[in-house]
Amino acid sequence: MTKAEFEAILDQCCAILTDEARSSGFKSSSQFENRVREVLDTLTRDNASFAIDFAPHPQAFPDIAMGAFGVGVKFTLNDTWRSVANSVLETQRIEAVKHIYIVFGKMGGTPEVRWGEYEQSVIHVRTSHVPRFEVELPSEKAVAKQSLFTEMGVPYDEFCKLPMQEKMKYIRAYARKIHPDGRLWWIEDRETDEHTVPIQARLYTNLTTEGKTRLRAEAALLCPKIVESGRSRNKYDDLVLYLLTYHGVLCHQARDLFSAGSVASPKNDDEGGIYIERALKLIETEMREAALRMDDALFVEYWKESVAPEKRIARWLEKADKYASDWKPSASLFTDEEAQS
């Protein structure tokens, strides 16, 4: 099968899925990914070389392998064509796949499903626990952004075969290029896949109040371990690394994000209680918003599982209850019925 013939199949697939997105809709990335498999399976059932695995390795890349062709699936409830994608490492890359595409389901705004060539859709690299690509399909009115691989001066087919240390040379050069006048923070160049991407650092104390609240909510959601006893020595480690590697924000007093009086008791009411509990109570709305907004890839990394956006708060409470020893988060936080469902 030629690329043109396979792309014609993707046209049909996206047309079917767009109709379904606008009629019944999709609520989670796992639901959407499974449906993409089903539709592609139906459209290619007469081609024996396109046997689709409905139970692939959870970290396999791309998500759907079809002989020499592969499809990475992205999904968002927001009105955007941009999303965090797979790790730069690609340790579970399916070698038989030579041509990779993205099928992207967007439920925000006017629901739509579209496809794009993977190499042309990767437009940036950012980090959470490990360096990750960021993909974006151009909106109808916007000019497509230049591919990251074009920016780095190396074709994807060549880049993906390089050892991690060699990949990082290209990524560091890219960072210098996009931030020529910025103050960059360089993590030590070492033979590891974690925390090696250069980022533009900002101090947490210099953020706006709105920016601080937004990041505090995201970090608290991803890192329920922060509810552990105050005697726990490393309960803020993941939180600090998330802010630093994902947002480029340096917070040298992480404990103050939730235990300082100015955060837990902004009205200076001196009512006592558990400061972390009071601080989290004040950002419940922002945590709900973060649960619906944030990429599923982050929850897979930090929670080691994929959780539907509408179920993330309930799952957070389950995790937090296991970490807390002096109090029970589910007894006082997100006590409305919707969160507990």
C-alpha distance (Angstrom), angle and dihedral (degrees) to the residues before:
residue distance angle dihedral
M1 . . .
T2 3.79 . .
K3 3.80 124.8 .
A4 3.80 89.7 -110.9
E5 3.80 91.0 55.1
F6 3.79 92.6 48.3
E7 3.80 91.2 47.7
A8 3.80 88.9 53.5
I9 3.83 87.1 57.1
L10 3.81 89.4 51.0
D11 3.83 88.9 51.7
Q12 3.81 89.8 55.9
C13 3.80 92.4 44.0
C14 3.81 93.6 51.8
A15 3.79 92.5 46.1
I16 3.82 90.9 54.1
L17 3.81 92.8 45.5
T18 3.81 92.9 46.5
D19 3.82 89.9 55.8
E20 3.81 89.7 49.9
A21 3.81 92.2 46.2
R22 3.78 90.6 55.0
S23 3.79 95.9 43.2
S24 3.81 109.7 36.8
G25 3.82 99.0 0.3
F26 3.82 132.5 -151.7
K27 3.80 122.2 -97.7
S28 3.80 104.6 -171.2
S29 3.78 141.9 25.7
S30 3.81 92.5 -117.2
Q31 3.82 91.9 52.6
F32 3.79 91.1 48.8
E33 3.80 94.4 45.7
N34 3.80 91.8 51.1
R35 3.79 90.6 49.8
V36 3.83 91.4 50.7
R37 3.81 87.9 55.0
E38 3.79 92.0 49.5
V39 3.79 94.5 49.6
L40 3.81 94.0 45.8
D41 3.79 89.5 47.5
T42 3.79 90.9 53.1
L43 3.80 93.5 46.9
T44 3.82 93.8 49.5
R45 3.80 101.0 35.0
D46 3.80 91.9 117.7
N47 3.81 91.7 57.6
A48 3.83 110.6 79.5
S49 3.82 92.4 -164.5
F50 3.81 89.9 64.9
A51 3.81 98.8 68.7
I52 3.81 103.7 155.7
D53 3.79 120.8 -146.8
F54 3.81 108.7 -134.6
A55 3.82 92.2 -170.2
P56 3.81 105.6 43.4
H57 3.80 126.3 165.3
P58 3.85 105.8 -74.9
Q59 3.81 91.3 -123.7
A60 3.81 96.8 41.4
F61 3.80 116.4 133.4
P62 2.92 123.3 -118.5
D63 3.81 99.8 27.9
I64 3.78 94.4 -133.7
A65 3.80 121.9 36.0
M66 3.80 118.8 -163.1
G67 3.78 107.6 174.0
A68 3.80 108.4 -78.2
F69 3.80 90.5 -6.9
G70 3.78 127.7 75.5
V71 3.79 137.8 -176.0
G72 3.79 128.2 -151.4
V73 3.80 111.8 -157.7
K74 3.81 123.0 -143.2
F75 3.79 127.3 -179.4
T76 3.78 136.9 -179.3
L77 3.78 137.2 174.3
N78 3.81 88.6 -152.0
D79 3.80 129.5 86.0
T80 3.80 96.6 -104.2
W81 3.78 139.1 100.0
R82 3.81 92.7 -149.3
S83 3.79 126.2 96.1
V84 3.79 144.7 156.1
A85 3.80 108.6 -99.7
N86 3.79 138.8 -172.9
S87 3.79 128.4 -33.5
V88 3.80 118.3 -85.9
L89 3.81 85.9 -126.4
E90 3.82 95.1 66.9
T91 3.81 89.2 -169.1
Q92 3.82 91.8 164.7
R93 3.79 96.2 44.7
I94 3.81 112.9 150.4
E95 3.80 102.9 -124.4
A96 3.81 96.0 -158.0
V97 3.80 90.4 64.9
K98 3.79 111.9 92.4
H99 3.81 102.6 165.3
I100 3.82 118.2 47.6
Y101 3.79 127.4 -167.1
I102 3.80 135.9 177.3
V103 3.79 125.1 -130.7
F104 3.80 107.3 -162.6
G105 3.80 124.3 -166.1
K106 3.83 114.9 -160.1
M107 3.80 116.0 -172.1
G108 3.81 98.8 173.2
G109 3.80 120.3 90.9
T110 3.79 107.2 -4.1
P111 3.82 105.0 -0.6
E112 3.77 112.8 -120.9
V113 3.80 141.2 158.3
R114 3.79 120.4 -146.1
W115 3.78 139.0 166.0
G116 3.79 134.5 -139.4
E117 3.78 138.8 175.9
Y118 3.79 108.8 -90.2
E119 3.80 97.5 -133.2
Q120 3.80 92.4 51.1
S121 3.81 92.8 44.0
V122 3.83 97.2 55.9
I123 3.82 102.8 91.9
H124 3.82 104.6 158.8
V125 3.79 145.1 13.1
R126 3.79 123.4 -136.3
T127 3.78 136.5 161.9
S128 3.75 141.6 -119.9
H129 3.81 111.0 153.0
V130 3.79 90.7 -27.5
P131 3.82 132.9 14.3
R132 3.78 109.8 -79.3
F133 3.77 133.1 -171.9
E134 3.77 120.0 -122.8
V135 3.79 119.4 -144.0
E136 3.76 131.9 -160.1
L137 3.78 133.1 179.7
P138 3.81 112.6 -151.0
S139 3.79 116.4 -109.5
E140 3.78 115.2 -122.4
K141 3.82 93.3 -100.7
A142 3.80 97.7 40.3
V143 3.77 129.7 83.6
A144 3.80 112.1 -116.7
K145 3.79 112.9 -102.4
Q146 3.76 119.2 -120.2
S147 3.78 114.9 -92.3
L148 3.81 116.7 -102.6
F149 3.78 89.1 -125.9
T150 3.79 91.0 55.0
E151 3.81 87.9 49.7
M152 3.80 90.5 50.8
G153 3.79 93.3 44.4
V154 3.79 96.7 -124.8
P155 3.84 129.1 104.0
Y156 3.80 115.4 -118.6
D157 3.81 92.1 -122.2
E158 3.81 88.4 59.7
F159 3.82 96.6 39.1
C160 3.81 95.3 52.3
K161 3.81 91.7 57.6
L162 3.81 94.7 54.2
P163 3.83 122.9 101.9
M164 3.80 113.7 -107.3
Q165 3.81 94.7 -102.9
E166 3.80 90.2 56.7
K167 3.80 92.0 46.1
M168 3.80 89.4 53.6
K169 3.81 91.5 57.1
Y170 3.79 89.3 61.9
I171 3.80 92.5 43.9
R172 3.83 92.9 50.6
A173 3.79 91.2 48.6
Y174 3.81 88.9 50.4
A175 3.81 90.8 51.3
R176 3.81 91.4 52.1
K177 3.79 89.1 49.6
I178 3.81 96.4 52.9
H179 3.82 94.5 40.6
P180 3.83 103.3 37.6
D181 3.80 93.4 148.7
G182 3.79 99.2 29.7
R183 3.78 128.5 104.1
L184 3.77 103.0 -108.9
W185 3.75 126.5 -161.5
W186 3.81 112.2 -145.6
I187 3.75 119.1 -157.3
E188 3.78 112.6 -147.0
D189 3.79 114.2 -79.3
R190 3.78 103.1 -119.2
E191 3.77 139.9 144.9
T192 3.77 97.8 -89.3
D193 3.76 137.0 99.1
E194 3.79 96.6 -135.8
H195 3.80 127.5 91.2
T196 3.77 98.8 -13.0
V197 3.78 101.9 126.0
P198 3.81 118.4 106.8
I199 3.76 113.6 -123.7
Q200 3.78 138.1 -178.2
A201 3.78 104.4 -105.6
R202 3.81 126.0 -142.9
L203 3.77 129.1 -179.8
Y204 3.80 115.6 -113.3
T205 3.80 89.5 -139.2
N206 3.80 90.2 61.4
L207 3.82 95.5 56.0
T208 3.78 123.0 103.2
T209 3.80 117.8 -99.7
E210 3.80 89.1 -108.4
G211 3.81 91.2 50.2
K212 3.79 92.2 49.4
T213 3.80 92.3 50.6
R214 3.80 93.2 48.0
L215 3.81 93.6 51.0
R216 3.80 93.0 42.3
A217 3.81 89.2 54.9
E218 3.81 93.5 48.3
A219 3.80 93.0 47.2
A220 3.81 93.5 46.2
L221 3.79 90.6 50.7
L222 3.80 94.6 50.4
C223 3.80 94.1 41.5
P224 3.84 110.4 45.9
K225 3.80 87.9 164.1
I226 3.81 88.1 85.9
V227 3.83 89.2 83.2
E228 3.81 90.7 68.8
S229 3.78 120.3 115.3
G230 3.79 116.2 -68.6
R231 3.78 86.8 -114.8
S232 3.81 91.5 67.7
R233 3.79 107.5 110.3
N234 3.81 101.6 -154.7
K235 3.79 106.5 27.2
Y236 3.81 91.7 118.4
D237 3.82 97.5 47.5
D238 3.81 97.2 97.0
L239 3.79 91.1 43.5
V240 3.80 93.0 53.6
L241 3.80 92.3 46.8
Y242 3.81 91.5 48.5
L243 3.80 92.4 53.8
L244 3.78 92.1 44.7
T245 3.78 103.1 42.3
Y246 3.80 99.2 33.4
H247 3.80 102.6 35.5
G248 3.81 101.8 18.0
V249 3.80 90.4 -122.5
L250 3.79 119.4 144.0
C251 3.80 114.3 -151.0
H252 3.78 110.4 -179.3
Q253 3.81 94.5 178.3
A254 3.79 102.3 46.0
R255 3.80 93.3 162.0
D256 3.79 89.5 63.7
L257 3.81 90.5 61.9
F258 3.81 88.9 76.5
S259 3.80 110.2 6.5
A260 3.80 102.8 46.5
G261 3.79 115.0 105.7
S262 3.80 91.3 -127.0
V263 3.83 89.1 60.6
A264 3.80 102.5 36.8
S265 3.79 94.7 36.5
P266 3.81 108.7 25.4
K267 3.81 91.2 160.4
N268 3.79 90.0 54.9
D269 3.80 90.1 -127.9
D270 3.83 94.4 151.5
E271 3.81 93.2 -144.3
G272 3.78 92.8 146.4
G273 3.80 118.8 -151.2
I274 3.78 127.0 126.8
Y275 3.79 108.0 -32.3
I276 3.80 96.2 -152.9
E277 3.81 88.9 53.1
R278 3.78 92.5 50.1
A279 3.82 92.6 45.2
L280 3.80 92.4 52.0
K281 3.80 91.8 46.1
L282 3.80 88.7 59.0
I283 3.82 93.6 55.6
E284 3.81 99.9 42.1
T285 3.82 91.9 115.0
E286 3.80 92.1 50.9
M287 3.81 91.5 47.0
R288 3.83 90.3 52.4
E289 3.79 89.5 51.1
A290 3.81 91.0 48.2
A291 3.81 90.9 50.1
L292 3.80 90.6 57.5
R293 3.80 95.2 40.5
M294 3.79 108.3 42.3
D295 3.80 124.7 94.2
D296 3.77 118.1 -97.7
A297 3.83 89.1 -131.6
L298 3.80 89.3 70.6
F299 3.79 93.4 55.2
V300 3.78 90.7 48.0
E301 3.81 88.6 54.1
Y302 3.78 99.5 42.3
W303 3.80 100.9 30.5
K304 3.81 96.7 28.3
E305 3.79 89.9 -129.6
S306 3.77 142.1 76.8
V307 3.81 113.4 -115.4
A308 3.80 126.7 -176.0
P309 3.83 110.9 -112.1
E310 3.81 94.1 -116.9
K311 3.82 91.0 53.1
R312 3.81 99.0 46.7
I313 3.79 97.3 92.2
A314 3.80 92.1 51.5
R315 3.80 90.2 47.7
W316 3.81 90.6 47.8
L317 3.79 89.7 54.9
E318 3.80 90.7 52.0
K319 3.79 90.6 52.1
A320 3.80 93.9 43.2
D321 3.81 92.1 51.3
K322 3.80 89.1 58.0
Y323 3.80 92.8 50.9
A324 3.80 99.4 43.5
S325 3.80 117.8 83.9
D326 3.82 105.2 170.7
W327 3.81 97.1 45.2
K328 3.80 141.8 11.2
P329 3.84 113.4 -114.4
S330 3.82 94.3 -160.5
A331 3.80 90.1 57.8
S332 3.79 94.3 60.7
L333 3.82 109.5 16.5
F334 3.81 127.5 72.6
T335 3.79 90.1 -3.4
D336 3.80 94.8 165.7
E337 3.80 116.0 110.1
E338 3.82 94.2 -114.9
A339 3.80 93.2 61.6
Q340 3.80 93.1 46.8
S341 3.82 95.2 48.9
